[in-house]
């Protein structure tokens, strides 16, 4: 069996450590590199030391050292850091799985361009359940295209820095595309004061931040006399980790291209 040689960005963070633990437990993967920001107190330490079973992989801030033995990098950090990692990976033929959220239009264009140089899997949410939910939303949007108002409500922990969440925005994009609309033209991100009647073509967003909520997303289709709610709730980050490993297996035989979890799951 050919093992997947995977590196992890943000190796000392919550997601980084969960990814490292999952890689260590996987029969078909090996931890081949670990990155963290310059100045991190964990630089120079074994990436799996927290597990009590060293991986013989040192956490590095230098890309050349941290990625020297890796075929794939998994990144759930911040947009600015992810784009620096992506530039290096594209130049050196290292495949990349991007779970980072909060990219602007320019950042997304850079990611798309990198797919011409290496294989990139970019998704705002790696959960299999969330991506199946996306498919359900596509079907629902087509069925509720007239006479139903659409609202997306998401909730996350107090430390999340972007709003609406990348998953909520992706849900909005899926729904807008199914309705032959552009999300930028119909999205409503804030309401305050006298707003007037609701535009029936709009897609509304509400963001809640508090406590340790991992991630809850509800899409409400509100009609006359009925309402339909499609909800996904995450109780841990484990689905993101397992989805990332599934994505790594999908990329194993890909050389170039930009993919998402719908590709990985065969839902397109």
LOGU-72034 format. One record per residue: x, y, z of N, C-alpha, C, CB in turn; residue in one letter. Coordinates in steps of 0.001 Angstrom, whole numbers, padded with zeros to 6 digits, always signed. Glycine has a CB too. Layout:
# residues N
XYZXYZXYZXYZA;...
END
This chain:
# residues 268
+000833-001195+000000+000000+000000+000000+000872+001252+000000-000945+000002+001215X;+000598+002159-000943+001321+003427-000990+000722+004378+000034+001273+004048-002413X;+001552+004836+000951+001044+005714+001985+001001+007164+001517+001892+005592+003234X;-000022+007875+001960-000140+009299+001691+000814+010046+002609-001602+009791+001886X;+001691+010841+002032+002644+011608+002827+002080+013011+003015+004056+011652+002146X;+001530+013235+004206+000743+014441+004472+001450+015361+005466-000641+014063+005004X;+001458+016648+005155+001933+017677+006080+000737+018467+006583+002974+018620+005396X;+000890+019053+007754-000197+019808+008378+000275+021218+008689-000693+019105+009665X;-000487+022208+008236-000217+023607+008587-000950+023941+009885-000658+024575+007436X;-000387+024869+010654-000997+025185+011944-000944+023994+012876-002439+025638+011758X;+000208+023341+012908+000336+022046+013584+000058+022082+015081+001703+021512+013366X;+000219+023243+015720+000002+023300+017170-001400+023768+017540+001020+024218+017805X;-002228+024085+016530-003593+024529+016798-004551+023374+017024-004089+025374+015661X;-005810+023708+017316-006808+022677+017602-007009+021739+016415-008135+023322+017983X;-007250+022321+015235-007446+021483+014057-006165+020764+013671-007946+022320+012890X;-005045+021461+013786-003763+020855+013445-003506+019599+014252-002639+021844+013663X;-003748+019657+015535-003501+018499+016393-004478+017353+016110-003597+018908+017859X;-005721+017707+015816-006682+016653+015478-006295+015967+014171-008104+017232+015371X;-005807+016757+013202-005366+016178+011935-004160+015263+012139-005023+017288+010933X;-003217+015718+012958-002022+014912+013226-002410+013592+013882-001031+015686+014126X;-003310+013640+014838-003738+012408+015514-004410+011457+014523-004704+012734+016679X;-005265+011990+013646-005965+011152+012673-005000+010538+011669-007027+011963+011943X;-004016+011316+011250-003012+010803+010307-002210+009677+010956-002064+011941+009840X;-001860+009875+012215-001100+008857+012936-001877+007545+013062-000724+009371+014319X;-003209+007644+013122-004041+006454+013293-004423+005800+011960-005297+006817+014058X;-004251+006529+010857-004668+006007+009550-003649+005005+009012-004857+007159+008544X;-004142+003902+008460-003255+002868+007917-002594+003302+006611-004032+001580+007691X;-003249+004208+005880-002756+004580+004552-002124+005962+004504-003875+004518+003564X;-001785+006530+005660-001199+007871+005688-000059+007934+006694-002267+008924+006029X;+000847+008858+006450+001955+009097+007376+002175+010598+007477+003261+008368+006910X;+002458+011072+008680+002762+012482+008867+004144+012759+008309+002676+012885+010362X;+004198+013632+007304+005464+013882+006609+005978+015297+006800+005305+013607+005142X;+005244+016131+007514+005684+017493+007718+004718+018249+008609+005839+018202+006392X;+005211+019321+009227+004381+020129+010114+004866+021575+010080+004411+019572+011563X;+003917+022497+009909+004255+023918+009835+003558+024693+010946+003870+024495+008463X;+004229+025745+011399+003609+026690+012320+004202+028067+012059+003819+026258+013809X;+003599+029080+012649+004027+030454+012369+005374+030748+013043+002955+031464+012851X;+006169+031641+012462+007414+032044+013119+007113+032589+014523+008163+033112+012267X;+007923+032222+015465+007718+032668+016840+006885+031725+017684+007077+033999+016835X;+006297+030701+017063+005518+029732+017838+006421+029021+018838+004830+028704+016905X;+005975+028848+020083+006797+028141+021077+006971+026665+020764+006185+028287+022446X;+006213+026152+019786+006283+024732+019451+007274+024436+018335+004921+024235+019056X;+007868+025461+017751+008849+025229+016689+010016+024414+017235+009353+026572+016099X;+010431+023432+016456+011551+022591+016871+011155+021400+017725+012532+023410+017616X;+009871+021306+018075+009413+020170+018868+008777+019127+017954+008409+020627+019955X;+008638+017910+018463+008003+016852+017679+006518+017161+017525+008210+015463+018347X;+006011+017048+016293+004631+017424+016002+003608+016564+016727+004388+017345+014528X;+003988+015344+017099+003055+014439+017769+003384+014243+019242+003048+013102+017074X;+004197+015128+019796+004598+014982+021198+003391+014985+022126+005560+016100+021595X;+002352+015750+021770+001159+015848+022626+000425+014514+022741+000207+016911+022079X;+000694+013600+021821+000064+012275+021852+000851+011287+022710-000075+011727+020437X;+002049+011687+023112+002898+010792+023885+003583+009744+023035+002096+010121+024944X;+003481+009896+021719+004106+008955+020794+004698+009758+019643+003078+007885+020275X;+005978+010122+019742+006603+010998+018744+006470+010472+017317+008065+011184+019072X;+006358+011421+016374+006245+011065+014958+007567+011235+014231+005174+011910+014282X;+008579+011736+014958+009874+012043+014347+009733+013069+013224+010523+010765+013808X;+008780+013981+013407+008557+015099+012487+008589+016375+013315+007188+014954+011703X;+009513+017251+012983+009690+018486+013746+008822+019597+013163+011173+018913+013756X;+008204+020386+014013+007410+021533+013565+008352+022632+013080+006486+022061+014711X;+008130+023101+011872+008994+024097+011231+008189+025321+010809+009707+023488+010011X;+008864+026448+010693+008253+027628+010071+008792+027823+008662+008512+028890+010920X;+009916+027178+008374+010517+027239+007044+009803+026239+006124+012052+026937+007112X;+009205+026742+005048+008423+025878+004165+009269+024759+003567+007796+026699+003051X;+010480+025090+003146+011340+024095+002497+011624+022928+003430+012657+024736+002044X;+011846+023213+004708+012110+022154+005677+010830+021414+006054+012767+022734+006928X;+009768+022163+006297+008522+021555+006760+007814+020725+005712+007601+022611+007239X;+008075+021019+004432+007371+020321+003355+008291+019456+002495+006668+021322+002479X;+009522+019267+002935+010519+018557+002129+010090+017137+001776+011839+018514+002865X;+009368+016466+002667+009007+015065+002439+007515+014858+002156+009406+014242+003636X;+006787+015945+001962+005331+015852+001843+004852+015882+000395+004683+016978+002609X;+003791+015140+000150+003101+015181-001145+001848+016044-001084+002735+013769-001597X;+001275+016156+000124+000019+016893+000314+000117+017723+001587-001202+015921+000384X;-000381+018970+001519-000472+019821+002701-001938+020077+003004+000296+021161+002495X;-002338+019860+004266-003691+020196+004717-003609+021480+005529-004325+019030+005562X;-004440+022459+005175-004342+023799+005758-005710+024292+006223-003742+024786+004742X;-005827+024544+007530-007023+025144+008124-006611+026388+008911-007770+024121+009046X;-005754+027229+008356-005222+028350+009118-005992+029639+008816-003734+028539+008810X;-005304+030681+008401-005914+031962+008043-005622+032259+006578-005388+033112+008955X;-006463+033056+005915-006279+033301+004480-004880+033751+004081-007251+034323+004033X;-004300+034692+004815-002990+035207+004430-001917+034119+004510-002605+036389+005321X;-001977+033292+005555-001016+032209+005695-001247+031124+004654-001090+031616+007090X;-002501+030789+004427-002830+029757+003438-002325+030139+002054-004342+029521+003394X;-002482+031394+001683-002037+031824+000349-000522+031761+000214-002521+033245+000059X;+000192+032024+001294+001664+031874+001249+002027+030395+001083+002327+032455+002551X;+001351+029538+001822+001594+028095+001684+001267+027632+000267+000755+027299+002713X;+000166+028148-000274-000279+027740-001608+000731+028140-002674-001642+028354-001924X;+001295+029326-002537+002295+029779-003511+003477+028818-003545+002779+031206-003173X;+003927+028393-002367+005057+027475-002292+004660+026104-002854+005553+027343-000832X;+003496+025611-002460+003061+024280-002918+002895+024241-004435+001739+023886-002240X;+002305+025281-005005+002108+025324-006454+003433+025324-007192+001298+026551-006845X;+004414+026024-006619+005727+026114-007267+006519+024816-007153+006528+027252-006663X;+006185+023990-006159+006962+022768-005918+006157+021489-006138+007501+022779-004509X;+004988+021594-006744+004216+020403-007077+003641+019663-005892+005054+019482-007840X;+003411+020378-004801+002809+019763-003611+001301+019994-003653+003426+020348-002292X;+000535+018941-003518-000923+019066-003548-001406+019723-002257-001596+017677-003741X;-002590+020338-002332-003037+021077-001154-004528+020912-000911-002702+022547-001301X;-004872+020731+000348-006262+020676+000791-006502+021903+001656-006577+019343+001575X;-007424+022757+001238-007655+024033+001913-009027+024028+002584-007546+025211+000913X;-009019+024086+003904-010253+024200+004667-010394+025569+005299-010311+023134+005734X;-009443+026447+005038-009468+027811+005552-010660+028562+004964-008146+028546+005225X;-011280+029444+005760-012382+030263+005277-012018+031743+005388-013675+029960+006068X;-012857+032599+004818-012657+034038+004919-011913+034651+003752-011930+034345+006160X;-011766+033934+002629-011069+034480+001469-011940+035514+000755-010673+033353+000499X;-011286+036568+000257-011998+037516-000596-011941+037021-002036-011391+038947-000476X;-012531+037786-002954-012598+037355-004354-011210+037144-004944-013362+038379-005185X;-010273+038024-004593-008910+037896-005117-008255+036617-004618-008062+039112-004719X;-008466+036312-003339-007905+035083-002784-008435+033848-003475-008195+034998-001312X;-009721+033846-003779-010320+032702-004468-009776+032571-005887-011846+032836-004501X;-009492+033699-006523-008904+033661-007869-007497+033070-007831-008866+035075-008482X;-006738+033407-006778-005386+032868-006624-005443+031357-006440-004667+033529-005428X;-006409+030896-005646-006567+029460-005426-006913+028753-006732-007654+029191-004370X;-007827+029345-007502-008215+028749-008778-007025+028673-009729-009352+029551-009418X;-006199+029722-009748-005023+029739-010625-004017+028674-010212-004359+031120-010605X;-003888+028423-008905-002942+027418-008417-003325+026025-008893-002872+027446-006890X;-004614+025817-009157-005073+024519-009635-004539+024161-011011-006564+024492-009663X;-003969+025125-011712-003350+024845-013012-001924+024319-012856-003345+026106-013878X;-001378+024453-011641-000006+024032-011376+000074+022783-010510+000751+025148-010714X;-000912+022606-009644-000935+021438-008766-002379+021099-008458-000130+021694-007455X;-002620+019990-007793-003986+019587-007445-004391+020266-006135-004097+018029-007321X;-005530+020949-006163-006018+021688-004999-007452+021277-004702-005927+023218-005234X;-007724+020927-003443-009088+020663-003005-009459+021783-002035-009228+019232-002335X;-010408+022617-002443-010784+023799-001669-012263+023718-001329-010469+025106-002449X;-012575+023697-000041-013965+023643+000400-014090+024376+001730-014457+022172+000530X;-015156+025162+001911-015343+025869+003179-015709+024939+004326-016409+026918+003026X;-016108+023717+004003-016441+022744+005037-016129+021352+004521-017930+022855+005458X;-015317+020605+005250-014878+019270+004826-015815+018159+005289-013488+018999+005347X;-016819+018494+006084-017720+017483+006613-018516+016814+005503-018662+018100+007632X;-018568+015489+005534-019382+014751+004565-020852+015132+004746-019188+013210+004730X;-021303+015239+005994-022691+015592+006259-023063+016954+005709-022956+015559+007732X;-022185+017936+005872-022461+019276+005355-022566+019251+003839-021370+020263+005795X;-021703+018492+003193-021705+018472+001735-022894+017707+001165-020421+017864+001227X;-023381+016717+001884-024636+016080+001480-025786+017068+001675-024887+014770+002293X;-025708+017855+002760-026715+018898+003000-026746+019895+001853-026433+019629+004322X;-025583+020250+001320-025521+021162+000175-026336+020622-000993-024065+021386-000258X;-026242+019323-001224-026984+018704-002324-028483+018770-002048-026538+017237-002529X;-028876+018564-000808-030280+018665-000435-030795+020085-000638-030478+018233+001018X;-029951+021074-000340-030342+022477-000511-030549+022817-001981-029285+023403+000094X;-029709+022252-002823-029875+022477-004268-031251+021982-004731-028747+021760-005067X;-031611+020785-004303-032901+020212-004659-034045+021042-004072-032991+018759-004173X;-033905+021423-002800-034960+022192-002136-035156+023556-002800-034626+022376-000650X;-034074+024214-003141-034164+025543-003745-034940+025497-005057-032764+026118-003981X;-034703+024470-005850-035417+024345-007125-036902+024103-006894-034823+023206-007966X;-037228+023376-005847-038632+023080-005556-039346+024266-004912-038732+021866-004645X;-038598+025077-004157-039190+026214-003450-038795+027539-004111-038755+026208-001973X;-038733+027533-005429-038232+028712-006150-039214+029884-006156-037904+028334-007574X;-040496+029626-005883-041498+030682-005890-042348+030604-004619-042390+030579-007150X;-042546+031741-003983-043416+031805-002821-042767+031467-001500-044538+030915-003023X;-041448+031280-001507-040737+030951-000268-039573+031928-000061-040218+029480-000304X;-039492+032460+001157-038377+033335+001524-037263+032491+002121-038830+034437+002526X;-036027+032840+001777-034886+031999+002161-033983+032753+003135-034080+031560+000909X;-033739+032168+004276-032855+032723+005293-031852+031672+005735-033661+033240+006498X;-030607+032079+005925-029540+031183+006377-029057+031665+007737-028357+031132+005347X;-029158+030805+008729-028758+031161+010097-027601+030265+010504-029955+031022+011103X;-026514+030867+010939-025363+030063+011366-024885+030504+012730-024220+030164+010352X;-024325+029574+013486-023798+029849+014827-022438+029199+014986-024766+029342+015920X;-021492+029945+015559-020141+029435+015797-019603+029976+017127-019195+029825+014627X;-018490+029431+017534-017836+029785+018792-017357+031241+018791-016656+028846+019050X;-017073+031729+019962-016714+033140+020144-015386+033527+019485-016645+033452+021614X;-014553+032541+019137-013239+032840+018578-013241+032954+017058-012262+031784+018994X;-014333+032618+016403-014367+032667+014928-014268+034122+014472-015677+032003+014369X;-013415+034377+013486-013103+035761+013122-013842+036252+011882-011630+035899+012901X;-014479+035354+011117-015174+035790+009905-016667+035485+010013-014574+035105+008656X;-017452+036353+009394-018902+036166+009384-019476+036810+008120-019556+036778+010669X;-020466+036162+007489-020979+034823+007787-019900+033764+007561-022214+034514+006920X;-020141+032599+008078-019162+031524+007925-019019+031143+006460-019567+030296+008759X;-017886+030560+006132-017662+030096+004768-018704+029074+004346-016274+029501+004638X;-019133+028239+005296-020155+027238+004985-021485+027901+004658-020327+026264+006155X;-021862+028923+005443-023114+029636+005179-023075+030303+003807-023379+030686+006274X;-021944+030902+003478-021815+031547+002172-021903+030525+001043-020491+032312+002085X;-021274+029359+001246-021349+028307+000230-022790+027828+000063-020433+027124+000606X;-023503+027707+001171-024916+027334+001084-025685+028360+000270-025531+027200+002487X;-025390+029643+000515-026032+030697-000246-025713+030611-001726-025621+032038+000286X;-024459+030299-002047-024055+030167-003448-024774+029010-004130-022542+029970-003548X;-024878+027887-003416-025564+026709-003968-027023+027042-004267-025477+025510-002985X;-027678+027702-003316-029093+028050-003484-029266+029063-004610-029674+028611-002171X;-028425+030103-004622-028535+031135-005652-028331+030542-007044-027514+032252-005400X;-027348+029665-007176-027089+029036-008478-028283+028199-008920-025822+028160-008415X;-028873+027457-007975-030039+026638-008301-031215+027497-008758-030448+025796-007096X;-031271+028748-008284-032351+029672-008638-031968+030581-009803-032733+030517-007430X;-030807+030319-010397-030306+031118-011520-030120+032579-011115-031267+031022-012716X;-029586+032774-009913-029265+034110-009409-027793+034166-009046-030146+034473-008182X;-027277+035373-008853-025932+035566-008342-026037+035993-006885-025150+036618-009185X;-025302+035291-006014-025416+035579-004580-025088+037034-004281-024492+034662-003775X;-024098+037597-004944-023724+038995-004699-024887+039955-004952-022540+039380-005580X;-025797+039563-005838-026926+040442-006186-028092+040315-005220-027406+040136-007587X;-028186+039188-004507-029392+038946-003697-029112+038779-002205-030095+037719-004201X;-027848+038705-001808-027523+038476-000388-027832+039712+000454-026037+038093-000230X;-028410+039471+001628-028643+040519+002621-027951+040076+003903-030188+040779+002855X;-026916+040828+004301-026098+040396+005437-026448+041092+006756-024652+040635+005125X;-027225+042156+006685-027558+042878+007921-028901+043564+007771-026463+043913+008273X;-029662+043632+008849-030925+044364+008883-030983+045163+010176-032146+043398+008765X;-031332+046429+010062-031442+047288+011243-032335+048467+010907-030041+047775+011725X;-033161+048863+011853-034025+050008+011622-035186+049675+010710-033235+051142+011041X;-035696+050682+010041-036815+050505+009125-036262+050021+007787-037630+051834+008954X;-036419+048751+007526-035807+048147+006340-036767+048029+005160-035274+046782+006685X;-038049+048252+005409-039014+048043+004347-039341+046568+004208-038490+048597+003030X;-040277+046258+003321-040664+044871+003125-039517+044059+002527-041894+044788+002228X;-039554+042804+002803-038512+041893+002320-038605+041718+000807-038624+040527+003020X;-037457+041831+000138-037372+041526-001288-037519+040014-001450-036016+042041-001908X;-038516+039539-002179-038738+038089-002282-037606+037330-002973-040013+037833-003021X;-036739+038035-003690-035626+037345-004362-034373+037275-003495-035294+038045-005672X;-034409+037895-002322-033216+037975-001482-032948+036683-000723-033351+039116-000504X;-031686+036513-000330-031261+035430+000558-030633+036087+001776-030251+034436-000156X;-031264+035923+002927-030784+036583+004135-029813+035732+004924-031940+036956+005005X;-028910+036412+005638-027919+035732+006479-027978+036291+007895-026489+035890+005891X;-027866+035403+008866-027749+035797+010268-026612+035008+010895-029085+035561+011040X;-025760+035691+011648-024597+035046+012273-024654+035206+013782-023281+035637+011725X;-024491+034099+014481-024460+034075+015942-023065+033654+016372-025548+033109+016527X;-022508+034329+017363-021187+033989+017891-021261+033862+019407-020135+035053+017484X;-020818+032719+019933-020847+032565+021375-020350+031216+021849-022222+032782+021870X;-019779+031217+023033-019378+029976+023686-018457+029128+022851-020576+029185+024040X;-018712+027822+022881-017844+026871+022176-018588+026145+021053-017273+025849+023162X;-019597+026807+020466-020372+026192+019385-019439+025844+018224-021514+027143+018908X;-019394+024594+017846-018511+024154+016765-018993+024686+015419-018431+022620+016729X;-020275+024518+015151-020811+025015+013891-022208+024481+013641-019895+024638+012739X;-023202+025375+013652-024583+025019+013343-025039+025840+012145-025517+025255+014569X;-025715+025203+011204-026218+025897+010017-027643+025461+009741-025319+025623+008787X;-028534+026422+009592-029922+026152+009244-030325+027015+008064-030853+026405+010445X;-030930+026401+007066-031521+027148+005961-033030+027036+006098-031029+026615+004563X;-033673+028199+006171-035117+028285+006358-035775+028694+005047-035471+029288+007484X;-036701+027866+004581-037553+028201+003437-038936+028513+004018-037611+027012+002359X;-039296+029792+004105-040528+030218+004759-041582+030587+003725-040260+031405+005693X;-042633+029779+003668-043720+030036+002739-044968+030478+003470-044012+028805+001909X;-046091+030499+002784-047362+030843+003402-047988+029565+003959-048316+031542+002381X;-048111+029525+005267-048732+028374+005917-047783+027234+006240-049812+027861+005064X;-046519+027365+005854-045552+026319+006182-044136+026869+006113-045704+025118+005233X;-043249+026182+006778-041826+026506+006650-041034+025210+006724-041363+027512+007762X;-039972+025173+005953-039105+024003+005886-037732+024422+006373-039040+023411+004437X;-037151+023663+007283-035822+023948+007799-034902+022766+007526-035875+024260+009308X;-033782+023054+006919-032749+022041+006691-031559+022430+007547-032352+021927+005161X;-031194+021565+008483-030196+021921+009494-029071+020891+009557-030859+022054+010867X;-027870+021397+009725-026722+020540+010041-026051+021111+011278-025711+020450+008834X;-025749+020246+012243-025064+020661+013468-023826+019822+013681-025995+020550+014684X;-022731+020480+013994-021476+019787+014299-021255+019779+015804-020276+020459+013574X;-021033+018611+016361-020760+018506+017795-019269+018392+018082-021490+017307+018382X;-018468+018186+017018-017015+018171+017163-016395+018481+015810-016510+016795+017710X;-015078+018655+015797-014370+018926+014543-013954+017639+013828-013141+019784+014815X;-014285+016506+014419-013891+015222+013832-014364+015054+012384-014438+014089+014674X;-015585+015470+012023-015993+015315+010619-015108+016091+009649-017426+015762+010451X;-014584+017237+010079-013701+018011+009209-012393+017249+008971-013414+019403+009825X;-011927+016608+010016-010681+015841+009928-010848+014640+009000-010235+015373+011326X;-011915+013876+009212-012127+012693+008382-012419+013065+006933-013269+011858+008941X;-013119+014171+006734-013347+014656+005382-012059+015054+004696-014293+015822+005403X;-011137+015643+005459-009839+016044+004910-009038+014832+004454-009041+016840+005948X;-009060+013760+005248-008352+012542+004859-008994+011907+003628-008332+011540+006021X;-010298+011986+003554-010994+011475+002361-010578+012295+001133-012551+011528+002556X;-010440+013598+001324-009998+014466+000230-008570+014132-000187-010094+015943+000642X;-007710+013826+000781-006324+013463+000474-006278+012196-000372-005514+013267+001771X;-007119+011241-000054-007179+010002-000844-007669+010299-002270-008115+008961-000156X;-008604+011226-002378-009127+011613-003692-008040+012267-004545-010319+012570-003532X;-007203+013083-003923-006165+013807-004664-004970+012931-005037-005685+014983-003849X;-004905+011734-004478-003716+010896-004633-003310+010713-006096-003959+009541-004001X;-004272+010528-006990-003936+010290-008391-004173+011517-009279-004742+009123-008915X;-004370+012686-008660-004572+013923-009409-003262+014715-009448-005712+014774-008776X;-002959+015271-010594-001740+016076-010736-002042+017573-010695-001028+015728-012044X;-003099+017976-011347-003527+019378-011348-005043+019425-011250-003030+020123-012629X;-005574+020611-011044-007018+020803-011020-007511+021387-009717-007710+019508-011276X;-008636+022071-009785-009284+022629-008598-010543+021812-008322-009627+024154-008790X;-010631+021258-007123-011737+020378-006764-012382+020864-005465-011249+018912-006618X;-013582+020355-005190-014218+020608-003902-014770+019295-003354-015348+021673-004036X;-015434+019365-002203-015906+018126-001582-017029+017465-002369-016373+018402-000174X;-017723+018228-003188-018732+017607-004055-018047+016656-005040-019553+018694-004822X;-016852+017033-005504-016070+016134-006360-015644+014903-005583-014835+016857-006929X;-015127+015138-004391-014616+014032-003564-015713+012998-003306-014065+014568-002218X;-016935+013471-003066-018044+012588-002699-018844+012098-003911-018970+013306-001741X;-018451+012550-005110-019159+012125-006318-020591+012644-006383-019169+010622-006399X;-020823+013856-005859-022167+014407-005828-022478+015333-006997-022370+015141-004553X;-021519+015557-007858-021759+016456-009000-022388+015686-010156-020437+017125-009462X;
END
